[in-house]
Amino acid sequence: MSGRFTALGTDGFGRSDTRVTLRAFFEVDRHHIALTALHSLARVKAIPEKTVTEAIRKYDIGPEKFDPMFV
């Protein structure tokens, strides 16, 4: 595979909650996936960085939130 790779999924890691809650917790719900795609595009200068900032605000994503992989 050429270019950058960005993973957009999870297997749940044994947590027993609803799929919607798990996706939000692990940041793989529709809003986080959209944000990750926008961030990847901004990194290669395909879109302006302000688009990422606007998406963070629009989807109410806390960039200072803890990393769910280390909980």
C-alpha positions as a Markdown table, in Angstrom:
| # | Residue | x | y | z |
|---|---|---|---|---|
| 1 | Met | 0.0 | 0.0 | 0.0 |
| 2 | Ser | 1.5 | 3.4 | -0.9 |
| 3 | Gly | 0.8 | 6.6 | 1.0 |
| 4 | Arg | -0.4 | 7.0 | 4.6 |
| 5 | Phe | -2.6 | 4.5 | 6.4 |
| 6 | Thr | -5.2 | 5.5 | 8.9 |
| 7 | Ala | -7.1 | 2.9 | 10.9 |
| 8 | Leu | -10.8 | 3.6 | 11.4 |
| 9 | Gly | -12.2 | 0.7 | 13.4 |
| 10 | Thr | -12.2 | -1.3 | 16.6 |
| 11 | Asp | -13.3 | -4.7 | 17.9 |
| 12 | Gly | -14.7 | -3.5 | 21.2 |
| 13 | Phe | -11.9 | -4.8 | 23.4 |
| 14 | Gly | -14.3 | -6.7 | 25.6 |
| 15 | Arg | -16.4 | -3.8 | 26.7 |
| 16 | Ser | -20.1 | -4.6 | 27.1 |
| 17 | Asp | -22.0 | -1.5 | 26.1 |
| 18 | Thr | -24.1 | -0.6 | 23.2 |
| 19 | Arg | -22.4 | -0.4 | 19.8 |
| 20 | Val | -23.2 | 3.3 | 19.6 |
| 21 | Thr | -21.5 | 4.0 | 22.9 |
| 22 | Leu | -18.5 | 1.8 | 22.1 |
| 23 | Arg | -18.0 | 3.6 | 18.8 |
| 24 | Ala | -18.1 | 7.0 | 20.5 |
| 25 | Phe | -15.8 | 5.8 | 23.4 |
| 26 | Phe | -13.2 | 4.4 | 21.0 |
| 27 | Glu | -13.6 | 7.4 | 18.7 |
| 28 | Val | -14.7 | 5.4 | 15.7 |
| 29 | Asp | -18.3 | 6.7 | 15.4 |
| 30 | Arg | -19.3 | 8.7 | 12.2 |
| 31 | His | -18.1 | 12.0 | 13.6 |
| 32 | His | -14.7 | 10.8 | 14.6 |
| 33 | Ile | -14.2 | 8.9 | 11.3 |
| 34 | Ala | -15.2 | 12.1 | 9.4 |
| 35 | Leu | -12.8 | 14.1 | 11.5 |
| 36 | Thr | -10.0 | 11.6 | 11.0 |
| 37 | Ala | -10.5 | 11.7 | 7.2 |
| 38 | Leu | -10.5 | 15.5 | 7.2 |
| 39 | His | -7.3 | 15.5 | 9.3 |
| 40 | Ser | -5.6 | 13.1 | 6.9 |
| 41 | Leu | -6.6 | 15.3 | 4.0 |
| 42 | Ala | -5.3 | 18.4 | 5.8 |
| 43 | Arg | -1.9 | 16.7 | 6.5 |
| 44 | Val | -1.3 | 16.4 | 2.8 |
| 45 | Lys | -2.6 | 19.9 | 2.1 |
| 46 | Ala | -5.7 | 18.7 | 0.2 |
| 47 | Ile | -8.0 | 20.8 | 2.4 |
| 48 | Pro | -7.3 | 23.8 | 4.7 |
| 49 | Glu | -6.5 | 23.0 | 8.4 |
| 50 | Lys | -9.4 | 25.3 | 9.4 |
| 51 | Thr | -11.8 | 22.7 | 8.0 |
| 52 | Val | -10.6 | 20.3 | 10.7 |
| 53 | Thr | -11.0 | 22.9 | 13.4 |
| 54 | Glu | -14.5 | 23.6 | 12.2 |
| 55 | Ala | -15.4 | 19.9 | 12.3 |
| 56 | Ile | -14.1 | 19.6 | 15.9 |
| 57 | Arg | -16.4 | 22.4 | 16.9 |
| 58 | Lys | -19.3 | 21.1 | 14.8 |
| 59 | Tyr | -19.2 | 17.6 | 16.1 |
| 60 | Asp | -18.3 | 18.7 | 19.7 |
| 61 | Ile | -15.2 | 16.6 | 19.8 |
| 62 | Gly | -12.9 | 17.3 | 22.8 |
| 63 | Pro | -9.3 | 17.3 | 21.4 |
| 64 | Glu | -8.0 | 17.2 | 25.0 |
| 65 | Lys | -9.9 | 14.0 | 25.8 |
| 66 | Phe | -7.9 | 11.0 | 27.0 |
| 67 | Asp | -6.8 | 8.4 | 24.6 |
| 68 | Pro | -9.3 | 5.5 | 24.9 |
| 69 | Met | -6.5 | 3.0 | 24.1 |
| 70 | Phe | -4.9 | 3.8 | 27.5 |
| 71 | Val | -8.0 | 3.6 | 29.8 |
